[in-house]
Amino acid sequence: VMISERKFPRREFYFAFALDRELGGAVLIASSRGGVNIEDVAKQTPEAIIYHPVEQSKGFTKEVGDWILRRVGICDQPAYACQMLCRLYDLFVKKDCLLAEINPYVEDVCLNYFPLDVKIIFDGNAEFRQKEIFDKRDESQEEAKELAASKLDMSFISLDGSIGLMVNGAGLAMATVDIIDYYGGTPANFLDIGTMASSENIKQAVKVIMMDPKVRTIFVNIFGGMAKCDAVAE
């Protein structure tokens, strides 16, 4: 039994720090439209989203935090909310996060603020630095095929179709998914085997694809040079 205090939100906000590959650093995403899917907000009312790059040399400062809070409409207890943002950024950097998101951050009827839901994604490449965090991983809560592929250092995402895919390179894999769909096929998965896959890993990857009972055929699309075609063929 989990017992929780009931809250009565008056307003809901969205705050997140994420990595922006184009900028090569962190960005703060903020909105006065919290409590909903932020992708829907971006599509329907993009003007409701603030997208602010964080200068890596300076970090996230109180001055920037105060400015962001005023823009989303938080005028009561701004120091408390600003402290929250600074701590969220500190967590984002020190724990090697790809995303640290609070949605929603709410104001209740007494003008108090609470983060009601938090999502954090840690960078798998930083596992050697964040062993304590990754030791808490609960594999029983993960999709079996995706977990098996991750142990092979391959990227796998289940889809709804009947054509299993084995491709190297994320861009080629996405293009393969798209072109099969364009010509009326239905991909069963996205699988990027990477560049260093051995024949044994390829064999195990085929087994991962075949774990899906909907798969009726496997389409192999390998770009020579990024992976050894003879190893794949073997």
DAHU-V553365 format. One record per residue. N is the residue number from 1. RES is the residue in one letter. OMEGA is omega in whole degrees, -180 to 180 (999 if undefined). NEAR is the number of other C-alpha atoms within 10 Angstrom. D_FIRST is the distance of its C-alpha to the first C-alpha in whole Angstrom. Layout:
n->{N | N}
res->{RES | RES}
omega->{OMEGA | OMEGA}
near->{NEAR | NEAR}
d_first->{D_FIRST | D_FIRST}
This chain:
n->{1 | 2 | 3 | 4 | 5 | 6 | 7 | 8 | 9 | 10 | 11 | 12 | 13 | 14 | 15 | 16 | 17 | 18 | 19 | 20 | 21 | 22 | 23 | 24 | 25 | 26 | 27 | 28 | 29 | 30 | 31 | 32 | 33 | 34 | 35 | 36 | 37 | 38 | 39 | 40 | 41 | 42 | 43 | 44 | 45 | 46 | 47 | 48 | 49 | 50 | 51 | 52 | 53 | 54 | 55 | 56 | 57 | 58 | 59 | 60 | 61 | 62 | 63 | 64 | 65 | 66 | 67 | 68 | 69 | 70 | 71 | 72 | 73 | 74 | 75 | 76 | 77 | 78 | 79 | 80 | 81 | 82 | 83 | 84 | 85 | 86 | 87 | 88 | 89 | 90 | 91 | 92 | 93 | 94 | 95 | 96 | 97 | 98 | 99 | 100 | 101 | 102 | 103 | 104 | 105 | 106 | 107 | 108 | 109 | 110 | 111 | 112 | 113 | 114 | 115 | 116 | 117 | 118 | 119 | 120 | 121 | 122 | 123 | 124 | 125 | 126 | 127 | 128 | 129 | 130 | 131 | 132 | 133 | 134 | 135 | 136 | 137 | 138 | 139 | 140 | 141 | 142 | 143 | 144 | 145 | 146 | 147 | 148 | 149 | 150 | 151 | 152 | 153 | 154 | 155 | 156 | 157 | 158 | 159 | 160 | 161 | 162 | 163 | 164 | 165 | 166 | 167 | 168 | 169 | 170 | 171 | 172 | 173 | 174 | 175 | 176 | 177 | 178 | 179 | 180 | 181 | 182 | 183 | 184 | 185 | 186 | 187 | 188 | 189 | 190 | 191 | 192 | 193 | 194 | 195 | 196 | 197 | 198 | 199 | 200 | 201 | 202 | 203 | 204 | 205 | 206 | 207 | 208 | 209 | 210 | 211 | 212 | 213 | 214 | 215 | 216 | 217 | 218 | 219 | 220 | 221 | 222 | 223 | 224 | 225 | 226 | 227 | 228 | 229 | 230 | 231 | 232 | 233 | 234}
res->{V | M | I | S | E | R | K | F | P | R | R | E | F | Y | F | A | F | A | L | D | R | E | L | G | G | A | V | L | I | A | S | S | R | G | G | V | N | I | E | D | V | A | K | Q | T | P | E | A | I | I | Y | H | P | V | E | Q | S | K | G | F | T | K | E | V | G | D | W | I | L | R | R | V | G | I | C | D | Q | P | A | Y | A | C | Q | M | L | C | R | L | Y | D | L | F | V | K | K | D | C | L | L | A | E | I | N | P | Y | V | E | D | V | C | L | N | Y | F | P | L | D | V | K | I | I | F | D | G | N | A | E | F | R | Q | K | E | I | F | D | K | R | D | E | S | Q | E | E | A | K | E | L | A | A | S | K | L | D | M | S | F | I | S | L | D | G | S | I | G | L | M | V | N | G | A | G | L | A | M | A | T | V | D | I | I | D | Y | Y | G | G | T | P | A | N | F | L | D | I | G | T | M | A | S | S | E | N | I | K | Q | A | V | K | V | I | M | M | D | P | K | V | R | T | I | F | V | N | I | F | G | G | M | A | K | C | D | A | V | A | E}
omega->{177 | -178 | -178 | 176 | 179 | 177 | 180 | -176 | 174 | 175 | -179 | -177 | 177 | 175 | 177 | 167 | -179 | 176 | 175 | -175 | 179 | 179 | -179 | -180 | -176 | 172 | 172 | 175 | -177 | 179 | 173 | 180 | 179 | 177 | 179 | 178 | -175 | 177 | 178 | 178 | -179 | -178 | -173 | -179 | -177 | 179 | -179 | -178 | 175 | -177 | -171 | 176 | 179 | 177 | -175 | -177 | -179 | -174 | 180 | -174 | 178 | -179 | 178 | 179 | 179 | -180 | 179 | -178 | 177 | -178 | 179 | 174 | 176 | -178 | 178 | -180 | -179 | -179 | 180 | -180 | 179 | 177 | 177 | -179 | 180 | 179 | 178 | 178 | 179 | 176 | -178 | -177 | -173 | -177 | 175 | -179 | 168 | 179 | 171 | -167 | 171 | -180 | 10 | 166 | -167 | 170 | -179 | -175 | 178 | 179 | 171 | -176 | -178 | 168 | -176 | 178 | -176 | 176 | 180 | 175 | -179 | 180 | -179 | 178 | -179 | -177 | -179 | 179 | -173 | -174 | -178 | 179 | -176 | 175 | 179 | -178 | -180 | -175 | -180 | -179 | -176 | 179 | -170 | -177 | 180 | 178 | 180 | 179 | -180 | 178 | 175 | -175 | 178 | 179 | -177 | 174 | 179 | 174 | -170 | -171 | -175 | -180 | 178 | -178 | 171 | -173 | 174 | -177 | -176 | -179 | 178 | 180 | 179 | 179 | 179 | 176 | -177 | -175 | 175 | 178 | -179 | -178 | 171 | 177 | 180 | -180 | 179 | -177 | 166 | 178 | 176 | -176 | 179 | -174 | -173 | -175 | 177 | 178 | 180 | 178 | 178 | 178 | 179 | 179 | 176 | 178 | 177 | 179 | -176 | 173 | 180 | -177 | -180 | -176 | 179 | 179 | 178 | 178 | -178 | -179 | -174 | 177 | -179 | -178 | 175 | 176 | -179 | -177 | -180 | 178 | 178 | -179 | 179 | 999}
near->{3 | 3 | 5 | 6 | 4 | 6 | 12 | 10 | 18 | 12 | 19 | 21 | 21 | 24 | 26 | 23 | 27 | 21 | 18 | 13 | 8 | 6 | 10 | 10 | 13 | 25 | 22 | 22 | 18 | 25 | 26 | 21 | 20 | 19 | 17 | 13 | 11 | 19 | 10 | 10 | 16 | 13 | 9 | 10 | 11 | 13 | 10 | 15 | 18 | 18 | 14 | 14 | 18 | 19 | 12 | 11 | 6 | 7 | 14 | 21 | 15 | 14 | 9 | 15 | 20 | 18 | 13 | 22 | 20 | 12 | 15 | 17 | 13 | 20 | 13 | 14 | 11 | 17 | 14 | 11 | 20 | 21 | 15 | 16 | 25 | 17 | 13 | 18 | 24 | 14 | 15 | 23 | 15 | 10 | 19 | 19 | 20 | 18 | 18 | 23 | 23 | 24 | 23 | 23 | 23 | 25 | 20 | 15 | 12 | 9 | 15 | 14 | 21 | 17 | 17 | 14 | 12 | 13 | 10 | 17 | 14 | 17 | 13 | 13 | 9 | 13 | 15 | 9 | 13 | 16 | 10 | 10 | 11 | 14 | 9 | 8 | 10 | 8 | 9 | 8 | 8 | 11 | 11 | 13 | 19 | 19 | 18 | 18 | 22 | 12 | 10 | 18 | 15 | 21 | 19 | 22 | 13 | 16 | 15 | 12 | 16 | 18 | 21 | 26 | 25 | 23 | 23 | 24 | 18 | 15 | 11 | 15 | 20 | 14 | 12 | 20 | 23 | 14 | 13 | 15 | 13 | 10 | 8 | 8 | 14 | 19 | 24 | 24 | 24 | 21 | 26 | 24 | 26 | 16 | 16 | 14 | 19 | 17 | 16 | 12 | 19 | 19 | 13 | 15 | 23 | 14 | 14 | 19 | 26 | 16 | 12 | 18 | 9 | 14 | 19 | 12 | 14 | 16 | 13 | 14 | 15 | 21 | 14 | 11 | 8 | 12 | 19 | 16 | 14 | 10 | 14 | 18 | 10 | 10}
d_first->{0 | 4 | 6 | 10 | 13 | 15 | 18 | 22 | 24 | 27 | 29 | 27 | 29 | 29 | 30 | 30 | 32 | 34 | 37 | 40 | 42 | 45 | 45 | 44 | 41 | 38 | 38 | 36 | 35 | 34 | 34 | 33 | 32 | 28 | 25 | 27 | 28 | 31 | 33 | 34 | 34 | 37 | 38 | 39 | 39 | 40 | 42 | 38 | 37 | 39 | 39 | 41 | 42 | 41 | 44 | 43 | 46 | 45 | 41 | 39 | 40 | 40 | 42 | 41 | 38 | 39 | 41 | 38 | 36 | 39 | 40 | 36 | 37 | 35 | 37 | 35 | 33 | 35 | 35 | 31 | 31 | 34 | 32 | 29 | 31 | 33 | 30 | 29 | 33 | 33 | 30 | 31 | 34 | 33 | 31 | 33 | 31 | 32 | 30 | 28 | 26 | 25 | 24 | 24 | 25 | 25 | 27 | 25 | 27 | 28 | 29 | 27 | 26 | 22 | 22 | 19 | 19 | 21 | 22 | 25 | 27 | 29 | 32 | 33 | 36 | 35 | 33 | 35 | 35 | 31 | 30 | 27 | 26 | 27 | 26 | 22 | 23 | 20 | 23 | 21 | 20 | 23 | 26 | 28 | 31 | 31 | 29 | 32 | 35 | 33 | 34 | 38 | 38 | 38 | 36 | 35 | 33 | 33 | 35 | 35 | 39 | 41 | 43 | 42 | 43 | 44 | 45 | 46 | 45 | 43 | 46 | 47 | 44 | 43 | 47 | 47 | 44 | 45 | 49 | 47 | 45 | 49 | 51 | 48 | 46 | 42 | 41 | 38 | 37 | 38 | 39 | 41 | 43 | 44 | 47 | 47 | 46 | 48 | 49 | 46 | 43 | 45 | 45 | 41 | 40 | 42 | 40 | 37 | 38 | 39 | 35 | 35 | 37 | 38 | 40 | 44 | 46 | 46 | 48 | 49 | 50 | 51 | 53 | 55 | 55 | 52 | 51 | 53 | 54 | 56 | 52 | 51 | 53 | 53}
